[in-house]
Amino acid sequence: MVSDQWQAIDLGVVGEALDINDRGQIVGWKKGATGASRAMLWDDGRVTEIGTLGGRESRATAVDDDGRIAGYSDTAERETHGFVWHNGKVTDLGTLGGYAAMPRDISKGVVVGEFRRLGEDKTRRGQGFLVKNGAKASLGLSGGSAAEDVNKSGHVTGTHRRTDRLGVPAHEQSQRAFLWKNGAVKELGTLGGNWSEARGLNGRGQIVGESALGADGVLQGGFVWSAETGMRRIEDGDGLARPAAINDKGVIVGTHSCETAYGVARPSVWTDPGKAPVRLPNPAGGVATVANAINDKGDIVGMSLHAGNQPHAVLWKPISAN
C-alpha cells in the first residue's frame, strides 16, 4: 500500500540526500560541474556546495541539530579524510591512523564512523571510531567494526565484525550488532542466525538493523532492539525489511521488498514495527528507490532515479505538517 501521509518533493539536486536534522537541514551529495560528487547542504531551498579537502570528490553523511555536518573527502594526496563542517569552517579529521576515514553520524559534535587500515596480510580492515572534543579514539573492539549512529547521549551503535574481513558476504561472517555506552560494549544478539548488523539508533536507545534468521545466514529480516524487549523482528509481510533509521517517536524508515506485492525494494515506513510497512510515494517523474533518514518531525530523505539513470535527492514531508 502506498502511503497518503507523505508528499514526495524533488529537491532539485542531482545526487542523494543522506540525513536530515530537526531544523529541516538536509545533507548528502550532488554532482558537481565536472561530474564528481560534492558534499552539499540543502537549507530551506538554498543549496550550499561544501567542496573538498583538495581532492576531486566529497560527501556529507550526517548533520546534527546544531548544523554541524560530518562527511569525508578526497585529498590532493588521494587519501580519504573525514571532516566536520560548521558555519563555513572545515575541520579535517584525517584518516585516524588508517588509509581512509568515513564518518557515518554526528550528534552534539560527537562524530562516529569507520576508518580503514591494512592488516599485516595486506587485507583491508575496518575499525569503528569516535571523535569527541577533538579527541580521536577507536571503540576498542577486537577484530573489525563499524560505528553507524550516535545519539544525543553519546551512545553509539554499529557492527562488530568478528571475522574482520571487509567485502565478505554477511552470511559468511559472524558479525554482531552492538551498543556502546561510556566505553562498555553490549552485543545485541540475532534473530536466530549467525549475524546481525545495526543501522540506526534513536534517543530512547532503540536500535534498528538486519539479522540472519537461520544457521546458514542467508535468510534475513529487519529488527528493532531495546533494552526492555531485546531484539524483535520487524513485520515484513513475507518480504524483506531493511530498516535504515528510527526517530525518537519510534517511526522506522528503510526499504521493503515483497515479490507478491510489487517485486522490487521500495522506500517504506513502519509507524509500528508490529504492523506491515507502507510505501512512500514516488516523486514526479522519478522512481523512489531509497529512504535514508528521518527526523523527529517525520520528514524523510533519500533518493529517486530519473530518466538517464540520474539520481535526485528527495524529501518526503508529512502532509499533516504542511
KEKOLLUM-520845 format. One record per atom (N, C-alpha, C): residue in one letter; x, y, z. Coordinates in pm, whole numbers, padded with zeros to 5 digits, always signed. Atoms other than C-alpha are relative to their C-alpha. Example, Ala and Ser with C-alpha at 12.3 -4.5 7.8 and 13.67 -1.06 7.14 Angstrom:
A+00089-00119+00000 A+01230-00450+00780 A+00090+00120+00000 S-00082-00119-00006 S+01367-00106+00714 S-00077+00109+00073 
This chain:
M+00083-00119+00000 M+00000+00000+00000 M+00087+00125+00000 V-00073-00126+00003 V+00129+00345-00094 V-00060+00095+00103 S+00047-00089-00105 S+00107+00588+00197 S-00049+00132-00058 D+00048-00134+00037 D-00100+00905+00154 D+00032+00101+00110 Q-00035-00088-00111 Q+00055+01054+00467 Q+00123+00086-00028 W-00120-00076+00035 W+00372+01183+00296 W-00008+00051-00143 Q-00011-00058+00133 Q+00429+01412-00001 Q+00145-00007-00044 A-00135+00009+00053 A+00734+01346-00220 A+00039+00130-00069 I-00046-00126+00054 I+00934+01658-00304 I+00140-00018-00059 D-00131+00002+00064 D+01220+01664-00556 D+00073+00127+00041 L-00074-00115-00052 L+01487+01891-00405 L+00076+00076-00109 G-00068-00068+00109 G+01623+01987-00745 G+00150-00019+00000 V-00143+00030-00010 V+01961+01831-00672 V+00026-00135-00066 V-00042+00128+00057 V+02118+01564-00893 V+00100-00061+00096 G-00081+00059-00105 G+02254+01347-00617 G-00088-00077+00096 E+00072+00079-00100 E+02129+01193-00293 E+00000+00072+00134 A+00012-00053-00135 A+02002+01315+00045 A+00023-00114+00099 L-00039+00107-00091 L+02159+01114+00329 L-00045+00022+00144 D+00040-00024-00139 D+02048+01285+00651 D-00078+00130+00008 I+00077-00120-00026 I+01811+01548+00791 I-00009+00021+00150 N+00014-00029-00143 N+01804+01723+01130 N-00138+00056+00029 D+00132-00048-00038 D+01508+01857+01326 D-00027+00143-00044 R+00017-00132+00058 R+01566+02204+01178 R-00034-00007-00148 G+00031+00016+00140 G+01500+02060+00833 G+00118+00015-00092 Q-00120-00007+00083 Q+01858+02095+00713 Q+00034-00141-00051 I-00023+00127+00066 I+01946+01819+00467 I+00141-00003-00057 V-00135+00014+00056 V+02290+01689+00369 V+00007-00125-00084 G-00023+00115+00087 G+02421+01448+00112 G+00107+00035-00101 W-00097-00033+00104 W+02600+01482-00218 W-00073+00039-00128 K+00053-00041+00129 K+02540+01642-00555 K+00109-00012-00104 K-00096+00002+00109 K+02703+01612-00892 K+00050+00141-00026 G-00057-00130+00029 G+02942+01899-00944 G+00012+00023-00150 A-00011-00037+00141 A+03024+02071-01274 A+00082-00101-00080 T-00085+00097+00069 T+03285+01806-01356 T-00059-00141+00002 G+00060+00133-00013 G+03051+01516-01274 G+00040-00072+00126 A-00042+00060-00127 A+03228+01438-00947 A-00101+00034+00109 S+00092-00027-00110 S+03024+01412-00627 S+00061+00102+00096 R-00042-00101-00096 R+03043+01707-00387 R-00096+00002+00118 A+00083-00011-00120 A+02920+01730-00030 A-00089+00122-00012 M+00092-00112+00011 M+02613+01952-00011 M-00089+00012+00123 L+00100-00034-00102 L+02381+02122+00238 L-00118+00064-00070 W+00125-00057+00050 W+02019+02189+00143 W-00072+00062+00119 D+00058-00070-00115 D+01867+02451+00374 D-00107+00097-00050 D+00113-00085+00039 D+01520+02595+00303 D+00009+00041-00147 G-00005-00024+00143 G+01569+02565-00072 G+00134+00050-00052 R-00132-00050+00041 R+01923+02702-00076 R+00101-00113+00011 V-00098+00109+00004 V+02195+02456-00179 V+00140+00059+00013 T-00139-00040-00020 T+02549+02505-00048 T+00090-00118-00032 E-00098+00103+00032 E+02828+02302-00207 E+00119+00016+00094 I-00101-00011-00105 I+03076+02227+00072 I+00141-00008-00055 G-00134+00008+00057 G+03370+02145-00152 G+00075-00123+00049 T-00082+00115-00036 T+03660+01908-00083 T+00118+00045+00084 L-00125-00026-00072 L+03983+01881+00114 L+00119-00003-00095 G-00108-00007+00098 G+04187+01935-00200 G-00009-00101-00110 G+00015+00104+00100 G+04075+01630-00394 G-00118+00026-00092 R+00105-00013+00102 R+03806+01563-00651 R-00140-00016+00057 E+00134+00033-00045 E+03513+01426-00451 E-00015+00014+00152 S+00033-00005-00143 S+03340+01463-00115 S-00147-00038+00018 R+00139+00029-00034 R+03020+01352+00057 R-00027+00043+00144 A+00047-00030-00135 A+02828+01482+00357 A-00094-00111+00042 T+00077+00118-00040 T+02684+01190+00551 T-00097+00025+00114 A+00085-00021-00116 A+02523+01342+00861 A+00001+00146+00042 V+00010-00136-00052 V+02405+01667+01021 V-00070-00006+00136 D+00066-00001-00131 D+02323+01732+01388 D-00090+00123+00012 D+00099-00106-00014 D+02064+01974+01528 D+00063+00138+00017 D-00070-00128-00003 D+02327+02248+01568 D+00057+00039-00135 G-00046-00031+00134 G+02403+02236+01197 G+00142-00045-00030 R-00133+00056+00030 R+02739+02057+01226 R-00017-00115-00098 I+00009+00100+00105 I+02799+01839+00922 I+00125-00087+00002 A-00111+00094+00009 A+03016+01527+00908 A+00000-00063-00138 G-00011+00064+00130 G+03146+01369+00591 G+00143-00042-00027 Y-00136+00039+00037 Y+03452+01259+00401 Y+00033+00055-00138 S-00046-00063+00123 S+03661+01390+00115 S+00133-00058-00045 D-00132+00028+00054 D+03948+01305-00115 D+00093+00118+00032 T-00101-00105-00013 T+04270+01499-00062 T+00085+00001-00127 A-00090-00009+00115 A+04531+01609-00313 A+00093-00119-00006 E-00088+00117-00007 E+04737+01310-00196 E-00077-00129-00024 R+00087+00114+00029 R+04443+01079-00285 R-00027-00086+00121 E+00047+00066-00121 E+04369+00988+00073 E-00146+00039+00022 T+00138-00032-00037 T+04017+00983+00216 T-00002+00044+00146 H+00002-00056-00135 H+03983+01210+00520 H-00143+00028+00044 G+00124-00046-00057 G+03689+01263+00749 G+00006+00149+00026 F+00002-00143-00033 F+03576+01620+00813 F-00127+00036+00075 V+00119-00063-00059 V+03335+01835+01015 V-00007+00142-00055 W+00024-00135+00054 W+03187+02150+00857 W-00103+00070+00086 H+00096-00075-00079 H+03014+02420+01062 H+00015+00148-00030 N+00002-00143+00031 N+02919+02771+00951 N+00117+00041-00090 G-00102-00033+00096 G+03167+02760+00667 G+00141-00041+00038 K-00132+00041-00044 K+03460+02632+00872 K+00012-00151-00005 V-00022+00144+00015 V+03605+02289+00794 V+00111-00046+00093 T-00102+00065-00082 T+03791+02070+01043 T+00034-00134-00064 D-00048+00123+00062 D+03999+01794+00882 D+00030-00101+00111 L-00020+00105-00102 L+03979+01474+01092 L+00110-00097-00037 G-00105+00090+00043 G+04247+01297+00891 G-00052-00140-00028 T+00035+00139+00027 T+04249+00920+00844 T-00008-00084+00127 L+00004+00068-00130 L+04263+00830+01217 L+00092-00121+00005 G-00099+00105-00008 G+04567+00613+01163 G-00010-00106-00108 G+00013+00096+00109 G+04445+00421+00858 G+00031+00066-00132 Y-00018-00062+00131 Y+04436+00495+00489 Y-00127+00075-00043 A+00124-00070+00032 A+04075+00625+00489 A-00088+00005+00124 A+00095-00015-00111 A+03822+00757+00742 A-00132+00050-00055 M+00131-00034+00051 M+03448+00775+00676 M-00100+00017+00114 P+00103-00024-00102 P+03221+00941+00935 P-00137-00045-00048 R+00135+00044+00032 R+02870+00795+00947 R-00106+00090+00066 D+00102-00079-00069 D+02695+01020+01201 D+00067+00103+00090 I-00046-00103-00092 I+02728+01327+01423 I-00117+00044+00087 S+00101-00049-00093 S+02533+01439+01732 S+00067+00079+00110 K-00063-00090-00098 K+02621+01731+01959 K+00150+00009-00022 G-00142-00012+00034 G+02953+01746+01779 G+00079-00128+00011 V-00069+00130-00010 V+03041+01381+01853 V-00014-00073-00133 V-00002+00064+00132 V+03143+01205+01532 V+00034-00149+00016 V-00033+00142+00002 V+03136+00829+01476 V+00006-00048-00145 G-00011+00055+00134 G+03226+00617+01177 G+00094-00117-00004 E-00091+00112+00022 E+03478+00374+01038 E+00125+00049-00070 F-00121-00025+00076 F+03841+00403+00940 F+00055-00132-00051 R-00052+00119+00065 R+04015+00160+00709 R+00151-00006+00015 R-00144+00020-00013 R+04361+00012+00758 R+00037-00128-00073 L-00049+00123+00060 L+04575-00257+00600 L+00057-00091+00109 G-00054+00095-00096 G+04644-00568+00806 G+00137-00049-00041 E-00133+00054+00030 E+04974-00747+00820 E-00002-00089-00124 D+00012+00083+00119 D+04842-00977+00548 D-00043+00080-00123 K+00031-00093+00108 K+04769-00669+00330 K-00149+00002-00037 T+00143-00008+00025 T+04391-00719+00351 T-00056+00125+00066 R+00064-00119-00053 R+04161-00423+00413 R-00080-00035+00125 R+00071+00022-00126 R+04024-00399+00766 R-00062+00132+00047 G+00069-00118-00048 G+03780-00159+00928 G-00007+00003+00151 Q+00010-00017-00145 Q+03757-00018+01280 Q-00088+00120+00031 G+00086-00109-00040 G+03487+00192+01440 G+00076+00104+00081 F-00066-00108-00074 F+03592+00532+01577 F-00102+00098+00056 L+00078-00107-00062 L+03460+00816+01790 L+00092+00120+00018 V-00073-00125-00021 V+03576+01179+01791 V-00085+00091+00087 K+00073-00085-00094 K+03471+01392+02089 K+00093+00108+00054 N-00081-00114-00045 N+03602+01739+02175 N+00141-00004-00058 G-00129+00005+00068 G+03882+01686+01925 G+00082-00124+00028 A-00074+00123-00033 A+03999+01360+02086 A-00052-00115-00086 K+00034+00109+00090 K+04005+01067+01844 K+00031-00133+00067 A-00021+00129-00065 A+03962+00711+01970 A-00068-00111-00077 S+00063+00121+00051 S+03892+00361+01847 S-00101-00046+00105 L+00097+00054-00095 L+03591+00187+02002 L+00053-00119+00076 G-00066+00103-00079 G+03828-00083+02120 G-00052-00140-00018 L+00051+00134+00025 L+03653-00383+01968 L+00107-00085-00069 S-00095+00089+00066 S+03873-00679+01881 S-00057-00040-00136 G+00048+00026+00135 G+03856-00769+01515 G-00044+00129-00065 G+00046-00118+00072 G+03682-00529+01277 G-00130+00052+00056 S+00124-00059-00046 S+03397-00293+01347 S-00033+00123-00084 A+00043-00124+00063 A+03197+00000+01211 A-00102+00064+00091 A+00097-00076-00078 A+03016+00268+01412 A-00094+00069-00098 E+00097-00049+00097 E+02694+00366+01233 E-00078+00121+00048 D+00089-00105-00047 D+02497+00603+01457 D+00034+00037+00144 V-00022-00048-00136 V+02530+00814+01773 V-00119+00088+00038 N+00112-00085-00042 N+02251+00973+01978 N+00048+00114+00090 K-00036-00119-00076 K+02242+01286+02192 K+00062-00032+00136 S-00064+00043-00125 S+02352+01088+02499 S+00142-00049-00022 G-00134+00048+00032 G+02671+00988+02320 G+00011-00151-00011 H-00001+00145+00018 H+02569+00623+02290 H+00013-00031-00149 V-00035+00032+00138 V+02683+00450+01972 V-00049-00140-00034 T+00031+00134+00049 T+02555+00161+01766 T+00078-00026-00128 G-00075+00039+00119 G+02729-00032+01493 G+00008-00151-00009 T-00015+00143+00023 T+02852-00373+01389 T+00142-00044+00032 H-00128+00059-00035 H+03133-00583+01534 H+00026-00115-00097 R-00034+00105+00097 R+03289-00783+01251 R+00101-00093+00065 R-00089+00091-00073 R+03431-01072+01448 R+00104-00062-00093 T-00093+00060+00094 T+03590-01218+01135 T+00092+00103-00063 D-00085-00110+00046 D+03731-00876+01038 D+00040-00015-00146 R-00030+00013+00143 R+03703-00933+00663 R-00095+00088-00080 L+00081-00088+00081 L+03577-00644+00454 L-00031-00065-00134 G+00037+00051+00131 G+03387-00740+00141 G-00051-00142+00000 V+00052+00137-00008 V+03292-01087+00262 V-00151+00007+00024 P+00145-00004-00020 P+02914-01153+00233 P-00038-00023+00146 A+00039+00008-00141 A+02732-01116+00562 A-00027-00142+00046 H+00034+00135-00044 H+02613-01477+00563 H+00123-00086+00024 E-00123+00073-00026 E+02977-01589+00572 E+00075+00056+00121 Q-00064-00061-00115 Q+03056-01376+00875 Q-00070-00039+00129 S+00065+00023-00129 S+02976-01394+01244 S-00014+00133+00072 Q+00004-00134-00057 Q+02924-01023+01298 Q-00124+00020+00087 R+00108-00029-00093 R+02702-00875+01566 R-00023+00151+00012 A+00036-00137-00032 A+02515-00551+01611 A+00037+00026+00146 F-00037-00032-00138 F+02630-00369+01925 F-00050+00138+00042 L+00026-00130-00062 L+02551-00082+02160 L+00119+00034+00087 W-00116-00047-00076 W+02843+00118+02302 W-00045+00114+00090 K+00038-00104-00097 K+02782+00320+02620 K+00116+00023+00096 N-00106-00039-00094 N+03061+00501+02804 N+00114-00102+00006 G-00112+00093+00007 G+03324+00253+02688 G-00037-00145+00014 A+00044+00139-00015 A+03118-00061+02756 A-00079-00043-00124 V+00065+00051+00121 V+03004-00275+02460 V-00095-00113+00034 K+00097+00107-00016 K+02690-00486+02458 K-00039-00051-00138 E+00046+00058+00124 E+02632-00724+02168 E-00149-00032+00010 L+00146+00005-00005 L+02264-00739+02073 L-00059-00134-00040 G+00051+00130+00040 G+02238-01098+01952 G-00051+00000-00143 T+00053+00015+00135 T+02050-01212+01640 T-00146-00042+00007 L+00136+00052+00011 L+01708-01322+01518 L+00003-00151-00022 G-00011+00145+00010 G+01827-01683+01534 G+00109-00047-00093 G-00105+00038+00093 G+02104-01676+01277 G+00138+00028+00053 N-00139-00014-00043 N+02479-01625+01280 N+00053+00142-00015 W-00049-00136+00011 W+02496-01249+01213 W-00113+00101+00019 S+00091-00114-00005 S+02333-00913+01275 S+00080+00126-00027 E-00062-00128+00032 E+02408-00556+01163 E-00091+00113+00047 A+00078-00115-00046 A+02295-00227+01322 A+00008+00112-00102 R+00005-00113+00093 R+02189+00073+01114 R-00032+00132+00067 G+00045-00126-00057 G+02014+00332+01329 G-00027-00010+00149 L+00018-00011-00145 L+01979+00447+01691 L-00074+00129+00029 N+00069-00124-00039 N+01737+00695+01848 N+00034+00040+00142 G-00030-00052-00133 G+01741+00898+02168 G-00054-00085+00112 R+00056+00089-00100 R+01540+00633+02352 R+00078-00131+00012 G-00081+00121-00006 G+01805+00368+02291 G-00050-00112-00087 Q+00048+00102+00092 Q+01609+00180+02026 Q+00093-00007-00121 I-00093+00023+00110 I+01822+00029+01750 I-00070-00083-00107 V+00054+00078+00110 V+01723-00098+01406 V+00114-00053-00086 G-00100+00059+00088 G+01910-00319+01164 G-00052-00127-00063 E+00035+00125+00066 E+01914-00658+00996 E+00071-00116+00068 S-00058+00119-00061 S+01983-01012+01111 S-00034-00123-00081 A+00029+00132+00058 A+02011-01364+00978 A-00107-00069+00083 L+00109+00072-00067 L+01714-01586+01059 L+00036-00145+00031 G-00036+00139-00018 G+01885-01923+01035 G+00149-00021+00002 A-00142+00032-00018 A+02216-02101+01078 A+00082+00022-00127 D-00077-00019+00123 D+02311-02072+00709 D+00028+00146-00027 G-00028-00143+00012 G+02299-01692+00739 G-00054+00066-00124 V+00046-00056+00127 V+02121-01643+00406 V-00131+00076+00018 L+00128-00068-00023 L+01760-01564+00500 L+00017+00103+00111 Q-00018-00107-00097 Q+01734-01238+00689 Q-00127+00079+00020 G+00115-00084-00030 G+01492-00994+00845 G+00045+00126+00069 G-00029-00122-00072 G+01479-00646+00987 G-00035-00014+00147 F+00029+00008-00144 F+01485-00592+01363 F-00005+00139+00062 V-00008-00114-00090 V+01422-00334+01630 V+00038-00055+00137 W-00050+00047-00129 W+01605-00371+01961 W-00016+00111+00104 S-00002-00091-00115 S+01555-00208+02302 S+00043-00079+00122 A-00045+00067-00122 A+01690-00283+02648 A-00116-00073+00068 E+00116+00059-00066 E+01335-00365+02763 E-00049-00126-00069 T+00060+00111+00075 T+01227-00603+02487 T+00100-00090-00070 G-00097+00075+00078 G+01551-00724+02331 G-00024+00017-00149 M+00011-00009+00145 M+01563-00794+01957 M-00131-00061-00048 R+00127+00046+00056 R+01229-00821+01775 R+00003+00016-00151 R+00008-00009+00146 R+01165-00891+01409 R-00105+00102-00041 I+00094-00097+00055 I+01000-00610+01215 I-00091-00071-00098 E+00097+00061+00090 E+00685-00707+01030 E+00040+00026-00146 D-00043-00017+00138 D+00776-00772+00669 D-00096-00061-00102 G+00099+00050+00094 G+00468-00937+00517 G+00056-00101-00098 D-00063+00102+00083 D+00672-01232+00385 D+00096+00058-00103 G-00099-00062+00087 G+00910-00989+00216 G+00131+00018+00075 L-00127-00030-00064 L+01243-00839+00317 L-00001+00143+00049 A-00006-00133-00059 A+01261-00545+00557 A+00144+00037+00027 R-00136-00048-00020 R+01582-00342+00555 R-00007+00141+00060 P+00011-00131-00064 P+01546-00060+00811 P+00131+00077-00004 A-00118-00085+00007 A+01786+00234+00786 A+00010+00096+00117 A-00002-00102-00104 A+01684+00473+01063 A-00127-00008+00083 I+00116-00006-00089 I+01448+00526+01359 I+00005+00132+00074 N+00000-00127-00073 N+01339+00856+01513 N-00045-00020+00145 D+00030+00013-00143 D+01261+00931+01878 D-00145-00039+00027 K+00139+00044-00015 K+00892+00855+01820 K-00015-00148-00036 G+00003+00142+00033 G+00984+00503+01711 G-00043-00030-00142 V+00034+00021+00140 V+00898+00554+01343 V+00125-00045-00075 I-00113+00061+00070 I+01126+00341+01122 I-00013+00024-00150 V-00001-00009+00146 V+01225+00405+00760 V+00110-00090-00055 G-00097+00084+00068 G+01413+00191+00514 G-00058-00047-00132 T+00058+00057+00120 T+01330-00033+00222 T-00068-00133+00032 H+00072+00125-00018 H+01092-00325+00189 H-00030-00057-00139 S+00033+00066+00126 S+01050-00576-00091 S-00090-00118+00027 C+00091+00113-00011 C+00775-00828-00143 C-00038-00044-00141 E+00017+00048+00138 E+00762-01038-00460 E-00146-00002-00042 T+00141+00012+00037 T+00386-01086-00445 T-00068+00135-00008 A+00065-00130-00004 A+00314-00717-00388 A+00049+00094-00109 Y-00049-00092+00102 Y+00542-00509-00607 Y+00140-00033-00049 G-00115+00055+00065 G+00850-00710-00681 G+00135+00056+00036 V-00131-00060-00026 V+01130-00464-00608 V-00003+00073+00134 A-00010-00073-00125 A+01258-00287-00299 A-00050+00142-00017 R+00054-00135+00005 R+01077+00037-00225 R+00018+00068+00136 P-00007-00072-00127 P+01125+00308+00040 P-00130-00016+00078 S+00118+00033-00080 S+00890+00227+00325 S+00012+00054+00141 V+00009-00054-00135 V+00777+00342+00668 V-00074-00099+00089 W+00068+00079-00103 W+00691+00141+00979 W-00035+00095+00116 T+00040-00081-00115 T+00489+00354+01223 T-00015-00088+00124 D+00006+00100-00106 D+00456+00036+01430 D+00078-00121-00051 P-00079+00113+00051 P+00719-00242+01399 P-00078-00130-00010 G+00082+00121+00005 G+00444-00500+01452 G-00102+00001-00112 K+00096-00009+00110 K+00243-00381+01153 K+00074+00011-00133 A-00061-00004+00132 A+00309-00404+00781 A+00040+00142-00037 P-00043-00133+00040 P+00501-00113+00628 P-00088+00058-00109 V+00064-00067+00113 V+00359+00144+00389 V+00109+00056-00090 R-00097-00052+00097 R+00540+00251+00072 R-00011+00152-00009 L+00000-00143+00024 L+00643+00609+00023 L-00032+00027-00146 P+00036-00029+00139 P+00505+00775-00292 P+00121+00042-00082 N-00104-00043+00091 N+00722+00840-00596 N-00008+00151-00023 P+00003-00140+00044 P+00825+01198-00676 P-00036+00004-00148 A+00040-00014+00140 A+00700+01330-01010 A+00118-00031-00092 G-00102+00032+00098 G+00900+01175-01293 G+00108-00093+00049 G-00105+00084-00056 G+01101+00951-01067 G-00051-00130+00054 V+00030+00127-00064 V+01112+00604-00924 V+00070+00001+00135 A-00059-00006-00133 A+01164+00611-00549 A+00073-00129+00031 T-00079+00120-00022 T+01438+00371-00452 T+00059-00012+00140 V-00070+00006-00128 V+01596+00463-00116 V-00054+00105+00096 A+00026-00093-00110 A+01490+00621+00214 A+00112-00017+00100 N-00121+00010-00081 N+01793+00702+00427 N-00014+00047+00144 A+00003-00059-00134 A+01692+00906+00731 A-00136+00064+00028 I+00124-00064-00043 I+01402+01051+00930 I+00028+00084+00123 N-00015-00081-00121 N+01384+01335+01183 N-00122-00017+00089 D+00108+00019-00097 D+01154+01369+01482 D-00132+00064-00044 K+00122-00058+00057 K+00904+01572+01276 K-00063-00093-00103 G+00050+00093+00099 G+00860+01278+01041 G+00044+00030-00141 D-00057-00027+00133 D+01050+01433+00749 D+00099-00110-00035 I-00083+00112+00046 I+01225+01162+00545 I+00078+00045-00123 V-00080-00034+00118 V+01508+01198+00294 V+00059-00124-00063 G-00058+00112+00072 G+01654+00975+00030 G+00030+00036-00144 M-00040-00018+00139 M+01696+00936-00344 M-00098-00073-00092 S+00078+00067+00104 S+01498+00852-00658 S+00078+00005-00130 L-00064+00002+00131 L+01611+00762-01008 L-00093+00059-00106 H+00075-00064+00107 H+01501+00965-01310 H+00056-00043-00134 A-00043+00034+00136 A+01550+00950-01686 A+00151+00008-00012 G-00144+00004+00015 G+01902+00858-01786 G+00071-00054+00122 N-00056+00058-00123 N+01951+00681-01451 N+00063+00106+00090 Q-00052-00109-00080 Q+02009+01018-01285 Q-00062-00003+00140 P+00055-00004-00135 P+01974+01020-00905 P-00044+00142+00038 H+00048-00128-00050 H+01770+01301-00749 H-00021-00009+00150 A+00026-00006-00144 A+01766+01400-00383 A-00148+00026+00024 V+00144-00006-00025 V+01417+01360-00236 V-00027+00026+00148 L+00054-00020-00134 L+01233+01487+00070 L-00145-00047+00000 W+00139+00037-00022 W+00916+01313+00186 W-00047+00073+00126 K+00046-00082-00112 K+00720+01552+00408 K-00141-00043+00041 P+00135+00037-00045 P+00421+01457+00627 P-00102+00103-00047 I+00102-00092+00052 I+00111+01606+00465 I-00067+00075+00113 S+00065-00067-00113 S-00041+01684+00804 S+00080+00117+00054 A-00086-00110-00050 A+00257+01914+00876 A+00004+00117-00095 N-00006-00108+00099 N+00209+02123+00561 N-00104+00107+00030 
